[in-house]
Amino acid sequence: MRKLLLPILILAAAAAAWWWYQQQAPETGTADPEAAGTAPETSSQNAADIAEETAGDTAEAAEDAAGETPAEQPAEADLEETTEAANEAADAAADAAAVAADAAAEAVQASEQTGVTATDAAAEEAEAAAEAALDAAGRAADAAANANSQDAPAAVEDSADAAASAAAEAASATGEAADAASVAAGIEAALTPEGFDAGKVEELIESASISDAQKATLKRLVESASSNPDLLRAALDQVKSVMK
């Protein structure tokens, strides 16, 4: 099921970016299909960091949109600023959703590499957060498009507020995806000679659903191999095999 869900998340993020570009192009004539909703390229080492940074940027855009409230009798320029803030919030939400999907992909990759329960749980959390970010991004795009199509000040303000709220939700969900991806990446690294963390490996063994005798055996195996990278790799592979 997870192998099916991940491509769906990525495709949904791409579709959201394309839809938002289509909505923007008739309004401004300047939308860039290469840039709209494009997530930065990531690796397993920095996906969580990028997601965390994007979450912060999206939250800031949401705050800006929420702060663009027209006066009681707003001028046309005020409404334009409000609409622009809604557009920027929607753009940020789309970026956040794409990055959240990428963070989820990295978490799933870590889960498949290790096969242990803790990474499986982290990957599931990342996927759920990415889905939430995609949903919020879709609502932000709808609200921004509605703001662009309205003339009444109250309607523009309501739509901008809705875009801001949805963007804030996308930011929060992206932060959750970042946290889960970071956990998964940390576990994956700890189970390699290069990133070996004796304390974390012991915690993983203790939390595994195996017998106490197996736990004791694995701990002794890892401890005895800890000074030899080749033996340690084999020992860690054995830990992953038993814990699957």
C-alpha positions as CSV (number, residue, x, y, z in Angstrom):
1,M,0.0,0.0,0.0
2,R,2.8,2.4,0.9
3,K,4.5,1.9,-2.5
4,L,1.3,2.9,-4.2
5,L,0.6,5.9,-1.9
6,L,4.0,7.5,-2.4
7,P,3.7,8.0,-6.2
8,I,0.1,9.3,-5.6
9,L,1.5,11.9,-3.2
10,I,4.1,13.1,-5.6
11,L,1.7,13.2,-8.6
12,A,-0.8,15.1,-6.4
13,A,1.9,17.7,-5.6
14,A,2.7,18.1,-9.2
15,A,-0.9,18.4,-10.2
16,A,-1.5,21.0,-7.5
17,A,1.4,23.1,-8.9
18,W,0.1,22.7,-12.4
19,W,-3.5,23.7,-11.4
20,W,-2.3,26.8,-9.6
21,Y,-0.2,27.8,-12.6
22,Q,-3.2,27.5,-14.8
23,Q,-5.2,29.6,-12.4
24,Q,-2.5,32.3,-12.3
25,A,-1.7,32.6,-15.9
26,P,-5.0,34.1,-17.1
27,E,-4.9,36.6,-14.2
28,T,-1.3,37.9,-14.6
29,G,0.1,36.5,-17.8
30,T,3.4,36.2,-16.1
31,A,3.2,32.8,-14.3
32,D,6.3,30.7,-14.8
33,P,5.6,27.0,-15.4
34,E,9.2,26.1,-14.6
35,A,9.0,27.7,-11.2
36,A,5.4,27.4,-10.0
37,G,5.1,25.0,-7.1
38,T,8.6,23.5,-7.7
39,A,10.2,21.8,-4.8
40,P,14.0,22.0,-4.4
41,E,15.9,18.8,-5.3
42,T,16.7,16.9,-2.1
43,S,18.8,14.1,-0.8
44,S,18.2,11.8,2.2
45,Q,20.5,14.0,4.2
46,N,18.7,17.3,3.7
47,A,15.1,16.6,2.9
48,A,14.0,17.1,6.5
49,D,15.9,20.4,6.8
50,I,14.5,21.7,3.6
51,A,11.0,20.8,4.7
52,E,11.5,22.5,8.1
53,E,12.7,25.7,6.4
54,T,9.9,25.6,3.9
55,A,7.4,25.2,6.7
56,G,8.7,28.4,8.3
57,D,8.5,30.3,5.0
58,T,5.0,29.1,4.4
59,A,3.9,30.1,7.9
60,E,5.4,33.6,7.3
61,A,3.5,33.9,4.1
62,A,0.3,32.9,5.9
63,E,0.9,35.5,8.5
64,D,1.4,38.2,5.8
65,A,-1.8,37.2,4.1
66,A,-3.7,37.3,7.4
67,G,-2.3,40.7,8.1
68,E,-3.4,42.2,4.8
69,T,-6.9,43.4,6.1
70,P,-8.4,46.3,4.2
71,A,-9.7,49.3,6.0
72,E,-13.5,49.9,6.5
73,Q,-13.5,51.6,3.1
74,P,-10.5,50.1,1.3
75,A,-8.9,51.7,-1.7
76,E,-8.4,49.6,-4.8
77,A,-4.7,49.4,-4.0
78,D,-5.6,47.8,-0.6
79,L,-7.6,45.1,-2.3
80,E,-4.8,44.4,-4.8
81,E,-2.4,44.0,-1.9
82,T,-4.8,41.6,-0.1
83,T,-5.3,39.6,-3.3
84,E,-1.5,39.5,-3.9
85,A,-1.0,38.3,-0.3
86,A,-3.5,35.5,-0.9
87,N,-1.7,34.5,-4.1
88,E,1.7,34.4,-2.2
89,A,0.1,32.3,0.5
90,A,-1.2,29.8,-2.0
91,D,2.2,29.7,-3.8
92,A,3.9,29.0,-0.5
93,A,1.4,26.3,0.4
94,A,1.9,24.6,-2.9
95,D,5.7,24.7,-2.4
96,A,5.3,23.3,1.1
97,A,3.1,20.5,-0.1
98,A,5.7,19.5,-2.7
99,V,8.5,19.5,-0.2
100,A,6.4,17.6,2.3
101,A,5.8,14.9,-0.3
102,D,9.6,14.8,-0.9
103,A,10.2,14.5,2.8
104,A,7.7,11.6,2.9
105,A,9.5,9.9,0.0
106,E,12.8,10.1,1.9
107,A,11.1,8.7,5.0
108,V,9.7,5.8,3.0
109,Q,13.1,5.1,1.5
110,A,14.6,5.0,5.0
111,S,11.9,2.6,6.0
112,E,12.5,0.3,3.1
113,Q,16.3,0.4,3.7
114,T,16.0,-0.5,7.4
115,G,12.7,-2.4,7.6
116,V,12.4,-1.8,11.3
117,T,9.2,-0.8,13.1
118,A,10.4,2.6,14.2
119,T,11.2,3.8,10.6
120,D,7.9,2.3,9.4
121,A,6.1,4.4,12.0
122,A,8.0,7.5,11.0
123,A,7.3,6.9,7.3
124,E,3.6,6.6,8.0
125,E,3.6,9.8,10.0
126,A,5.4,11.6,7.2
127,E,3.0,10.3,4.6
128,A,0.0,11.4,6.6
129,A,1.5,14.8,7.1
130,A,2.2,15.1,3.3
131,E,-1.4,14.2,2.6
132,A,-2.5,16.9,5.0
133,A,-0.2,19.5,3.4
134,L,-1.5,18.6,-0.1
135,D,-5.1,19.0,1.0
136,A,-4.3,22.4,2.7
137,A,-2.5,23.5,-0.4
138,G,-5.5,22.7,-2.6
139,R,-7.8,24.7,-0.3
140,A,-5.3,27.7,-0.3
141,A,-5.3,27.6,-4.1
142,D,-9.1,27.6,-4.3
143,A,-9.3,30.5,-1.9
144,A,-6.7,32.5,-3.7
145,A,-8.4,31.9,-7.0
146,N,-11.6,33.1,-5.4
147,A,-10.0,36.2,-4.1
148,N,-8.8,37.0,-7.7
149,S,-12.3,36.6,-9.0
150,Q,-14.0,38.8,-6.5
151,D,-14.8,42.6,-6.6
152,A,-16.5,43.1,-3.3
153,P,-14.0,44.0,-0.6
154,A,-15.6,41.7,2.0
155,A,-15.4,38.7,-0.4
156,V,-11.8,39.4,-1.2
157,E,-10.9,39.7,2.5
158,D,-12.8,36.4,3.3
159,S,-11.0,34.6,0.5
160,A,-7.6,36.0,1.6
161,D,-8.3,34.9,5.2
162,A,-9.2,31.4,3.9
163,A,-6.0,31.2,1.9
164,A,-3.9,32.4,4.9
165,S,-5.5,29.8,7.1
166,A,-5.0,27.0,4.6
167,A,-1.4,28.0,4.1
168,A,-0.8,28.0,7.8
169,E,-2.2,24.4,7.9
170,A,0.2,23.4,5.0
171,A,3.1,24.9,7.0
172,S,2.2,22.9,10.1
173,A,1.8,19.7,8.2
174,T,5.1,20.2,6.4
175,G,6.8,20.7,9.7
176,E,5.3,17.4,10.9
177,A,6.6,15.7,7.7
178,A,10.0,17.2,8.4
179,D,10.1,15.9,11.9
180,A,9.0,12.4,10.9
181,A,11.5,12.3,8.0
182,S,14.3,13.4,10.4
183,V,13.4,10.6,12.8
184,A,13.5,8.1,9.9
185,A,16.8,9.4,8.5
186,G,18.4,9.3,12.0
187,I,17.4,5.7,12.5
188,E,18.7,4.8,9.0
189,A,22.0,6.5,9.7
190,A,22.4,4.8,13.1
191,L,22.1,1.4,11.5
192,T,25.2,2.0,9.3
193,P,28.9,1.9,10.2
194,E,29.3,5.5,9.0
195,G,26.5,6.9,11.3
196,F,26.6,4.2,14.0
197,D,25.1,5.4,17.3
198,A,25.4,2.7,19.9
199,G,22.8,4.2,22.2
200,K,20.2,4.6,19.5
201,V,20.8,1.1,18.2
202,E,20.3,-0.2,21.7
203,E,17.1,1.7,22.1
204,L,15.9,0.3,18.8
205,I,16.7,-3.3,19.9
206,E,15.0,-2.7,23.2
207,S,11.8,-1.4,21.5
208,A,11.6,-4.3,19.1
209,S,9.0,-7.0,19.4
210,I,11.4,-9.8,19.9
211,S,12.3,-12.0,22.9
212,D,14.6,-10.8,25.7
213,A,17.1,-13.5,24.6
214,Q,17.2,-12.2,21.1
215,K,17.6,-8.6,22.4
216,A,20.6,-9.7,24.5
217,T,22.2,-11.6,21.6
218,L,21.9,-8.6,19.3
219,K,23.3,-6.2,21.8
220,R,26.3,-8.5,22.4
221,L,26.8,-8.9,18.7
222,V,26.8,-5.2,18.0
223,E,29.0,-4.4,21.0
224,S,31.6,-7.0,20.0
225,A,31.7,-5.7,16.4
226,S,31.7,-2.0,17.1
227,S,35.4,-1.5,16.6
228,N,35.5,-3.2,13.2
229,P,33.6,-1.5,10.4
230,D,33.1,-4.6,8.3
231,L,32.0,-6.7,11.3
232,L,29.8,-3.9,12.4
233,R,28.1,-3.7,9.0
234,A,27.3,-7.4,9.2
235,A,26.1,-7.1,12.8
236,L,23.8,-4.1,11.9
237,D,22.4,-6.0,8.9
238,Q,21.6,-8.9,11.3
239,V,19.9,-6.4,13.7
240,K,17.7,-5.2,10.8
241,S,17.0,-8.7,9.6
242,V,15.8,-9.9,13.0
243,M,13.8,-6.7,13.7
244,K,11.8,-6.9,10.4
